[in-house]
Each structure stands twice: as structure tokens, then as C-alpha cells.
Amino acid sequence: MAFTVLAAFAHRGLHGRVGHWLSHPFLLLVGTYSYGLYLFHNLAPLLTGKIIPWLWHPALHDPLATILRLPVYVALAWAMAAACHHWIETPLARKRAKPGEGHEKPQG
């Protein structure tokens, strides 16, 4: 129910403190990269294990090691999300936005 109310207000535009808070550049960046973060958040630890194999060493399976691994995973997930946004999502959106350059059927 609360999400429905928030969505209704967001559709009209949020103003005041909430709107100001939600328009913070960091939150806008999270929104921009959110799909890529969703796609790559599970792949980042696996890829990190291939790139930096010592992070998966059995001696590093304690809470302190997790604290050391987490920033690496987060940084890699953000990097992959940014690359996906800049090199895949943005060019496809630009291509879709250009009228007359698609695969329309010829009129006639």
C-alpha cells in the first residue's frame, strides 16, 4: 500500500524535502545504474575470484576477510554496471530514439 502511494506521488512529482532528497546526485546515479547493478551483483564475486584468486583462499573465510572482500565486490559490480550503461544501454536508447532509422516496413 505504501509503495502505491509513493508511486502515485512520484508520478505527479515529489516536491519539498522528499523531492530534494530523491534528486540527490548519488541517488540519481544509483537509479541510472540500478539495472546493471541488478544484473551484475552476483557475477562480481565470481569474477573477482577469477581475477584475484587469493581473495577466495580458505584462510580468508572469517568475518574480517568478508569485510575486506566486500569493497572489491561492490567496486567491480559498479564498474560493470557503469560499463553496461555507457556502452550498451545508452547507445541502444539513442538508436531507439532516432526516428526513421529503425526497421520499419516501407509504406506503399
LINMO-V796813 format. One record per pair of residues at least 24 apart in sequence whose ideal C-beta (glycine too) atoms are under 7 Angstrom apart, sorted by the first residue. I is the first residue (numbers start at 1). GAP is how many residues later the second one is. Records with the same first field share a line. If there is no record, write none. Layout:
BEGIN
I = GAP ; GAP
END
This chain:
BEGIN
32 = 53
33 = 45 ; 48 ; 49 ; 52
36 = 44 ; 45 ; 48 ; 49
37 = 40 ; 44
39 = 45
40 = 37 ; 40 ; 41
41 = 36
44 = 29 ; 32 ; 33 ; 36
45 = 28
47 = 29
48 = 24 ; 25 ; 28
END
